[in-house]
Amino acid sequence: MCDEDLRTRLKTLSEELEELEEEQSYVLKQTGLHLPGHTVRRYDAEVQTLKASIAEIITELELRK
């Protein structure tokens, strides 16, 4: 991938992470709503996956400088 593609991908992943964290916060803070444990684990796994992808792209961009 070229640098521009990586930056575009980084922006997209960052936006996805932000949206997912907002959704997670909203869903998990619902009072009176019982959520199964797998829901919390799913959010955590998705957040960690996005963060890992973002870190990989940042590392690649730094190596290319």
ChimeraX attribute file (.defattr): number of C-alpha atoms within 10 A of each C-alpha:
attribute: neighborCount
match mode: 1-to-1
recipient: residues
	/A:1	7
	/A:2	8
	/A:3	13
	/A:4	10
	/A:5	10
	/A:6	16
	/A:7	15
	/A:8	11
	/A:9	16
	/A:10	20
	/A:11	13
	/A:12	13
	/A:13	17
	/A:14	16
	/A:15	12
	/A:16	14
	/A:17	19
	/A:18	14
	/A:19	12
	/A:20	17
	/A:21	16
	/A:22	12
	/A:23	13
	/A:24	17
	/A:25	12
	/A:26	10
	/A:27	14
	/A:28	15
	/A:29	10
	/A:30	10
	/A:31	7
	/A:32	6
	/A:33	9
	/A:34	8
	/A:35	11
	/A:36	8
	/A:37	8
	/A:38	9
	/A:39	13
	/A:40	13
	/A:41	11
	/A:42	12
	/A:43	17
	/A:44	14
	/A:45	12
	/A:46	14
	/A:47	18
	/A:48	13
	/A:49	13
	/A:50	18
	/A:51	15
	/A:52	12
	/A:53	16
	/A:54	20
	/A:55	13
	/A:56	13
	/A:57	18
	/A:58	15
	/A:59	11
	/A:60	13
	/A:61	16
	/A:62	9
	/A:63	8
	/A:64	9
	/A:65	6
